[in-house]
Amino acid sequence: WYQRRVRVSESRLRGIVWLHSSTRKLILRYRRDLSQRSMIWCFFHLKNLRALDLSHCPQVNSKIVSAIVQFCKKLRHLNVNGCTGFDNECLLILTGCKKLRHLNFSECETVTDFGVNAMTSFLPKLDSVLCDGVLSLHDEVIETIVTKKCDTITDLQLDGGNLTDEGVEMLSELLYLRRLRIQYCDILTDEAIMSFHSLRYLEELSLTRAHSFSATGFVGAFSRPHHFMRIVEITECSGLDDVSMTAIGRSCPNLTDLNISWCRNVTDDGVICFMERVPQLQVLKLQSVRELCDFVALIPVYTPCLVHLNVISCSLIREEDLLAVSAQ
């Protein structure tokens, strides 16, 4: 591997690649100084490459992607997060990388529905698509993913800015989905998440800026057991309340990580009812949930495995309670 913190010249990089041509993982994130010629030279000599990270490299464009497809035929993981030159043409070229399983093109803002639809249609082994921050995606993308990848997709990250309730509701057909993240859920309502209860293999759910969701939606989404669920993140949601917290705890007894920062209608009662049901909880993030106070004293009783607690801006919590918990 080769990372940003190892600042070597292009000639030195070529020497490293020459000596380690069997390398399976190459990390070049943030290497804006590398020329396209040097990148292509590396790909030519790394025929066994399985994972490639080019995130935030502006020189990544159709020429670079063509070289990847031509020389790195065993590639399974590709990260081009934040590459401003990565566009629809790049996605079309990438369809020639038949063994690709994980693709992250988050924050590649020039990508549109057309490119994503083509990519999901012609990459048979793809099971992870991360495209949060791609603002121009619509329901059509979800429809294509559901139609083409219903039995294979396990990891999906989307930007919710242009998605509708009908589109997000279709995600419930991805029965084998394990990780789902939708950021910027501002225009979505309860109808979008009510059917999430059918995603029984889900391990991680993240909904950020979930302003319009209410307790009704969360009770519906968590109305059935989610025994595989380990991580739940629901932030900036005024509709998340004590009833919602009880529903999450009841549905996800094996949860280890919860983040409900800026959900200011949750009180001590909700957090305590939740903690009673999740004895394996290790991470609890409650930043700016301002009505909390008394639950801290009960952490050793209900969640003895807790190792990380974020209560920034929770001004009612007593310092002596925090010190007592940290001492145990």
Helices and strands as residue ranges (DSSP letters): H 10-19, E 25-27, H 36-45, E 51-53, H 62-71, E 77-79, H 88-94, E 102-104, H 113-122, E 128-130, H 139-149, E 155-159, G 160-162, H 165-169, G 170-173, E 179-183, H 190-193, G 194-198, E 204-207, H 215-221, E 231-234, H 242-251, E 257-259, H 268-275, E 283-285, G 294-298, H 299-302, E 308-310, H 319-326
